[in-house]
Structure formats: C-alpha cells, structure tokens
Amino acid sequence: MKNNYIEANCIGRPLDLPTWDEPSELWELFFEERSVPWDPYQPDIISVSFESAQSVTDAYNHYNQNPVI
C-alpha cells in the first residue's frame, strides 16, 4: 500500500511500531525525513497519521518490506 506523502517526503523504513495518538484519535508512523539541499535543519522525524488500525498496519508492513529509497 503506497502512500504518496511517505514516498515524497520520507526515507527508509518506519522508525518504530505504529502508535495511537489519543488527543488526535489517529494512528501514527514515524519516518526519517528526506533530505533537501535548501533546508539546513533536515533531516528530521516525520509523523504520518492514519485513521484506522488496518491502514497503519498495511503501511507499516509495506514500508518494512519496501523501504522508501
């Protein structure tokens, strides 16, 4: 299950298991941010949110097997 935002802005595999964010009521996956030459503060950690446990699990499994290059 590809995610356009992850493909464009992240690199590698998820940094940890999916986590539940209680205040937003969303699931989150964390990735390393893709480096760009114009931002001296990169790379950073990006949180990508998902509405369902199934969608975050699908993304987690996909990007563990197919890291973003």
VOBA-1610 file (N, C-alpha, C; in pm, whole numbers, padded with zeros to 5 digits, always signed):
BEGIN
Met+00084-00118+00000Met+00000+00000+00000Met+00089+00124+00000Lys+00109+00184-00116Lys+00191+00304-00125Lys+00114+00425-00073Asn+00190+00518-00016Asn+00135+00643+00035Asn+00214+00755-00031Asn+00146+00841-00106Asn+00215+00946-00182Asn+00295+01040-00092Tyr+00242+01073+00024Tyr+00314+01163+00116Tyr+00443+01097+00165Ile+00435+00971+00204Ile+00554+00900+00251Ile+00656+00889+00138Glu+00610+00855+00019Glu+00700+00841-00096Glu+00774+00972-00127Ala+00707+01085-00112Ala+00765+01215-00147Ala+00852+01275-00037Asn+00821+01246+00091Asn+00886+01319+00200Asn+00970+01238+00296Cys+00967+01105+00283Cys+01033+01020+00381Cys+01138+00932+00315Ile+01220+00871+00399Ile+01322+00779+00351Ile+01331+00661+00448Gly+01356+00543+00394Gly+01378+00426+00477Gly+01252+00358+00523Arg+01268+00286+00634Arg+01160+00210+00697Arg+01099+00291+00812Pro+00979+00251+00858Pro+00925+00315+00979Pro+01025+00301+01094Leu+01035+00402+01177Leu+01132+00402+01286Leu+01089+00319+01406Asp+00959+00290+01415Asp+00906+00214+01528Asp+00773+00155+01488Leu+00713+00078+01578Leu+00579+00026+01556Leu+00478+00140+01551Pro+00362+00119+01488Pro+00259+00223+01490Pro+00218+00256+01633Thr+00186+00383+01655Thr+00142+00427+01788Thr+00007+00496+01776Trp-00071+00488+01883Trp-00201+00554+01890Trp-00184+00688+01957Asp-00229+00795+01890Asp-00223+00929+01947Asp-00361+00964+02002Glu-00373+00959+02132Glu-00503+00978+02199Glu-00567+01113+02168Pro-00495+01226+02179Pro-00561+01356+02155Pro-00620+01369+02014Ser-00549+01319+01913Ser-00599+01332+01776Ser-00686+01214+01734Glu-00680+01107+01812Glu-00751+00982+01781Glu-00711+00928+01643Leu-00580+00932+01617Leu-00525+00880+01492Leu-00406+00790+01522Trp-00381+00697+01431Trp-00261+00614+01439Trp-00146+00688+01371Glu-00023+00670+01421Glu+00092+00739+01365Glu+00205+00641+01335Leu+00275+00671+01226Leu+00401+00604+01192Leu+00506+00713+01181Phe+00627+00685+01227Phe+00734+00783+01222Phe+00841+00738+01123Phe+00887+00833+01042Phe+00989+00810+00942Phe+01096+00918+00951Glu+01212+00889+00894Glu+01313+00992+00877Glu+01275+01076+00755Glu+01290+01206+00769Glu+01257+01298+00660Glu+01362+01292+00550Arg+01317+01298+00428Arg+01407+01301+00312Arg+01484+01433+00313Ser+01614+01428+00293Ser+01697+01549+00290Ser+01674+01628+00162Val+01672+01760+00178Val+01667+01850+00063Val+01776+01955+00083Pro+01842+01996-00025Pro+01958+02085-00012Pro+01928+02223+00045Trp+01805+02271+00033Trp+01775+02408+00077Trp+01735+02420+00223Asp+01725+02308+00295Asp+01686+02315+00436Asp+01800+02265+00525Pro+01870+02355+00594Pro+01985+02315+00676Pro+01947+02236+00802Tyr+01818+02232+00837Tyr+01777+02166+00960Tyr+01733+02022+00938Gln+01739+01977+00818Gln+01699+01840+00789Gln+01814+01745+00806Pro+01798+01617+00815Pro+01667+01553+00821Pro+01607+01559+00960Asp+01478+01545+00964Asp+01401+01547+01088Asp+01319+01419+01094Ile+01236+01407+01194Ile+01146+01293+01205Ile+01006+01340+01165Ile+00940+01263+01079Ile+00806+01296+01032Ile+00707+01196+01089Ser+00596+01246+01137Ser+00485+01162+01182Ser+00380+01161+01071Val+00341+01043+01028Val+00236+01028+00927Val+00116+00965+00997Ser+00000+01029+00984Ser-00120+00986+01056Ser-00212+00901+00968Phe-00280+00807+01034Phe-00375+00717+00967Phe-00500+00707+01054Glu-00615+00694+00989Glu-00742+00689+01062Glu-00774+00553+01120Ser-00726+00446+01057Ser-00763+00313+01104Ser-00640+00228+01137Ala-00662+00133+01226Ala-00555+00039+01260Ala-00515-00043+01139Gln-00612-00077+01054Gln-00581-00156+00935Gln-00493-00079+00838Ser-00522+00049+00815Ser-00442+00126+00719Ser-00301+00150+00771Val-00283+00175+00900Val-00149+00195+00953Val-00071+00064+00951Thr-00138-00047+00977Thr-00073-00179+00972Thr-00030-00212+00830Asp-00116-00183+00733Asp-00082-00207+00592Asp+00039-00124+00551Ala+00040+00003+00589Ala+00154+00090+00555Ala+00281+00044+00625Tyr+00271+00009+00752Tyr+00386-00039+00828Tyr+00446-00163+00762Asn+00361-00258+00730Asn+00410-00381+00665Asn+00471-00353+00528His+00405-00268+00450His+00457-00235+00316His+00595-00170+00324Tyr+00610-00068+00409Tyr+00737+00005+00413Tyr+00847-00067+00491Asn+00812-00167+00570Asn+00917-00252+00627Asn+00974-00345+00523Gln+00890-00391+00432Gln+00935-00480+00326Gln+00990-00404+00206Asn+00944-00281+00186Asn+00983-00199+00070Asn+01021-00059+00117Pro+01137-00043+00179Pro+01176+00089+00230Pro+01178+00195+00120Val+01146+00317+00156Val+01150+00428+00062Val+01296+00459+00030Ile+01325+00472-00097Ile+01464+00499-00140Ile+01475+00642-00187
//
